[in-house]
Every structure is written in C-alpha cells, then in structure tokens.
Amino acid sequence: MEEKNKNSNFLTLPENLHLIGYNFNWARYLTLKYQNSPDCSDEYSKVKIDLLKNQIIPIYSNSDDSTKKWFGYWESLLSNENRETYSSSMLMVFSNNIDDTYGEWRVLWHDIIEGLDDGNYPEGVSDSKLAEIFSGSWFSKIHSFVNQNT
C-alpha cells in the first residue's frame, strides 16, 4: 500500500497521525508552514493536509522534484532540535478551499499555540482546544512521514 501512495497525488496518513478531537466543520484543509533548519537555503517548507480524508496533498502536484511537490520548496529539513518535538515558529493555515493559500483563519505556533494570526476562530475553537489537539510531536511526525514516503 505504501508503494501505491508514492505514485499517487496523495499520501494516506497512518492511524497514529489522525487527529483526535478535531471537528471537520472548522476547516477541511490545514497547511503547516514549518521553519527549516538554518542549513537550508529555503527558510520555510509546507505540508498540506486534507483533514477529512487524512491525506497529505502535494503543494505542487505537477512538479517533478519530490521535495518541491510535497513541501512547496526545493529544500525541507528540520533542525536537530525539531526532529522529535517541533518547537520553532510555525503558521497553521486553516481553510475549506483546497486552493486557498491564505486561509480562513490562521494560528501561530511556537512551542505552544500562541493564538490567532488572522481571521476568527470558528464556534467551538479556542487556543486551549487547539492545544489539546495539536502538539510539537505530531508536527514532527507529520514532517517525518512525508519525508519518508516521498
């Protein structure tokens, strides 16, 4: 099954990476904007997730370069400090439109949920609710999963 995923335009997340407690009415798509290691020429990399289907979606589906396709940049490497538990700055972009790059609401992360960057929380969402759902460990595991399966 893993080989099938490599040849398609999505990567199915294993069950241990499915979000618990996330309400799909809040937003279907989540783009994570990671801060790359200082060793990279690209400052950031991204991962886009279809939260309803539990799938990673390519940033640039037509790119021949695997890193550019799945991470949106030519390089994607987390620093040693972020490989187990991601604690650097991150922008979490939530949207119901797969092509929306700005998002309906955006949240800042820096070792913890820091709050809204833009937009308004949907009903039932708060900083504390998001902190129950997301963790630095989950962010690191998502990044590692994409790296290992592309």
C-alpha positions as CSV (number, residue, x, y, z in Angstrom):
1,M,0.0,0.0,0.0
2,E,2.8,2.4,0.7
3,E,4.2,2.0,-2.8
4,K,0.7,2.8,-4.2
5,N,0.7,6.1,-2.2
6,K,4.1,7.1,-3.6
7,N,2.7,7.0,-7.1
8,S,-0.5,8.9,-6.5
9,N,-1.2,12.5,-5.7
10,F,-1.8,12.0,-2.0
11,L,-0.2,10.2,0.9
12,T,-2.6,8.5,3.3
13,L,-1.8,9.2,6.9
14,P,-1.4,6.2,9.2
15,E,-3.9,6.0,12.1
16,N,-1.4,7.2,14.7
17,L,-1.3,10.5,12.8
18,H,-5.1,11.0,12.6
19,L,-6.1,14.0,14.7
20,I,-8.3,13.2,17.8
21,G,-10.8,15.8,18.8
22,Y,-10.7,17.8,15.6
23,N,-14.1,18.9,14.2
24,F,-14.1,18.9,10.4
25,N,-16.7,21.7,10.3
26,W,-13.9,24.1,11.5
27,A,-11.9,23.6,8.3
28,R,-11.2,20.7,5.9
29,Y,-7.6,21.7,4.9
30,L,-4.6,22.6,7.0
31,T,-1.3,23.9,5.7
32,L,1.6,23.8,8.1
33,K,4.4,26.3,7.3
34,Y,7.5,24.9,9.0
35,Q,10.7,26.8,9.7
36,N,13.5,24.9,8.0
37,S,16.9,24.2,9.5
38,P,19.4,27.1,9.2
39,D,21.4,24.8,6.9
40,C,18.7,25.1,4.2
41,S,18.7,27.8,1.6
42,D,14.8,27.9,1.8
43,E,13.7,29.4,5.1
44,Y,10.4,27.5,5.1
45,S,8.6,24.4,3.9
46,K,5.0,23.5,3.9
47,V,2.8,20.4,4.3
48,K,-0.9,20.5,3.2
49,I,-3.3,18.0,4.9
50,D,-6.9,17.1,3.9
51,L,-8.1,16.6,7.5
52,L,-11.4,14.9,6.4
53,K,-9.6,12.2,4.3
54,N,-6.5,12.1,6.5
55,Q,-4.3,12.6,3.4
56,I,-1.2,14.7,2.6
57,I,-1.9,16.7,-0.6
58,P,1.0,17.9,-2.7
59,I,1.7,21.6,-2.7
60,Y,2.7,21.5,-6.4
61,S,1.2,18.3,-7.9
62,N,2.9,18.7,-11.3
63,S,6.4,19.2,-10.0
64,D,9.0,16.5,-11.0
65,D,11.0,17.3,-7.9
66,S,9.7,15.3,-4.9
67,T,10.6,17.9,-2.3
68,K,9.1,20.8,-4.3
69,K,6.0,18.7,-5.0
70,W,5.3,17.8,-1.3
71,F,6.9,20.6,0.6
72,G,6.5,23.5,-1.8
73,Y,10.2,24.4,-1.7
74,W,13.4,22.9,-3.0
75,E,14.6,22.0,0.4
76,S,12.9,20.7,3.5
77,L,14.9,19.9,6.6
78,L,14.0,20.3,10.3
79,S,16.8,21.3,12.7
80,N,18.0,18.6,15.1
81,E,16.1,20.3,17.9
82,N,12.8,20.0,16.0
83,R,13.0,16.4,14.7
84,E,11.4,14.8,17.8
85,T,9.3,17.7,19.0
86,Y,8.8,20.7,16.8
87,S,9.1,23.9,18.8
88,S,10.1,26.6,16.3
89,S,7.7,29.1,14.8
90,M,5.0,27.8,12.5
91,L,2.0,29.2,10.8
92,M,-1.1,26.9,10.7
93,V,-3.4,27.9,7.8
94,F,-7.0,26.5,8.0
95,S,-9.3,26.6,5.0
96,N,-12.3,24.8,3.4
97,N,-10.9,25.5,-0.1
98,I,-8.1,23.3,-1.3
99,D,-6.6,26.1,-3.4
100,D,-6.8,28.8,-0.7
101,T,-3.2,29.7,0.3
102,Y,-4.1,32.4,2.7
103,G,-6.7,30.6,4.8
104,E,-10.0,31.5,6.5
105,W,-8.2,31.5,9.9
106,R,-4.5,31.2,10.8
107,V,-2.9,30.2,14.0
108,L,0.7,30.9,15.3
109,W,2.7,28.1,17.0
110,H,6.0,28.5,18.8
111,D,6.3,25.5,21.1
112,I,2.6,26.2,22.1
113,I,-0.5,27.6,20.4
114,E,0.2,31.3,20.5
115,G,-3.2,32.4,19.2
116,L,-4.8,33.7,16.0
117,D,-2.6,35.4,13.3
118,D,-5.6,36.3,11.2
119,G,-9.3,35.6,10.9
120,N,-11.7,34.4,13.6
121,Y,-12.0,31.1,15.4
122,P,-15.0,29.1,14.3
123,E,-17.5,28.2,17.0
124,G,-16.0,25.7,19.5
125,V,-12.4,26.6,18.7
126,S,-10.1,28.3,21.2
127,D,-6.3,28.3,21.9
128,S,-6.8,25.7,24.6
129,K,-8.9,23.4,22.4
130,L,-6.2,23.6,19.7
131,A,-3.6,22.8,22.3
132,E,-5.5,19.6,23.2
133,I,-5.4,18.5,19.5
134,F,-2.0,19.6,18.2
135,S,1.5,19.0,19.6
136,G,5.1,19.6,18.6
137,S,5.5,15.8,18.5
138,W,2.6,15.5,16.0
139,F,4.1,18.2,13.8
140,S,7.5,16.5,13.7
141,K,5.9,13.1,12.9
142,I,3.9,14.6,10.0
143,H,7.1,16.1,8.5
144,S,9.0,12.9,9.0
145,F,6.2,10.8,7.5
146,V,6.2,13.0,4.3
147,N,10.0,12.8,4.1
148,Q,10.0,9.0,4.4
149,N,7.2,8.4,2.0
150,T,8.1,10.6,-1.0
